[in-house]
Structure formats: C-alpha cells, structure tokens
C-alpha cells in the first residue's frame, strides 16, 4: 500500500506541477487567458465540462484517502485483482512519467494557440505541426494515457470509472471543439480534419 501511495501521490503532484508551470509560462509569455471552462465558458455545455473536472478531483481524493487509511467506502473502492501487482504498478508509474512529458511537449507545440475550452474572442492560428501534424488532439490522447497509467498504479473501481467518464467527456468536448474550429478557420480546418485523425494517425495505403 505504501508503494502505491508514493507512486500515486508522486504522479498526481507532478501533474499539478506540470499544469501550474505551463499555465504560468503561458500567461507570462502571451499575456492572455487560457481557461474557458466553468464560469468563463461561452455556453452551458462548456460550464458542465468545467464542473466535471472537479468531479474527477473528488474521485482521486477518495482514492488518496483509501491509500492512507485503507477505508474502502463500504466496498466502493474495490481492487481489480487482475492488475494487482508490483509489475503493473511500476509499468503504470513509468507510463505516467512518459505521458506527462508528452503532454508538456504537446502544449509547447500549440504555443499561443493553447487554451482550455472555446475561446471565441482571441485571434490565434491553426497549429498543424509537431504532434498536431499527425493527430488533431494529441494532448487529450496523452492525458487519457496518463489517467490509464494511474489505473495500473491503483487498480480499483473508482479509478476505472473516472477513466471511463473522462473518455466520454473528452469525446464530447472534442466534437464541440471541432465545430468551433471549423467556424473559426473554415476550409483550412476542414482540410486538416480530413488529413489527420482525431486521436490516432490516419492510415495511408
């Protein structure tokens, strides 16, 4: 339990550190807002996505309490025995570190075009280089990979449910963003959309 707690807490803190440093760098370098979810959202759907982020944080807080106290919340946090082993924990921790690095690189790729949610007022440009040359949503893909790595570190029902919820919400968010980007960039985005996959590179024969 102690090893799991250390790995889980380390990855969680590294993610928060990654997000804080990148956000600070963005504001310092570009001098504009980056978060358009929650109270800053342009519509009700985006406000809902902002609230869903806090729900995920509650899931992780429950898991953190479980790792410290052993309290299973009346069986809610049940271990997935198939993934219960030190090999999976080490694999999950290693993957978590890798996906954090990839997420950081993806944010660097976007530069001033990085934002969370739909920014309808700021002029920026369509990024089609770096990871975005191959897929339209690499950051979401790497973030899902990071969440999956946490399941390997702490394999239980709450972590799995959180992953499935994020998978559904990210897919809904991406579809919202695709419509928004088409309205913003027109044919340039339409061409880019045809040439690149949503989460995986398009196979060409």
WOJO-V564682 format. One record per helix or strand of 3 or more residues. SS is the DSSP state (@ for helix, = for strand). FROM is the first residue (numbers start at 1). LEN is the number of residues. Records with the same first field share a line. If there is no record, write none. Layout:
SS: FROM-LEN  FROM-LEN
//
This chain:
@: 2-29  38-3  44-26  81-3  86-28  130-4  138-16  157-29  187-9
//
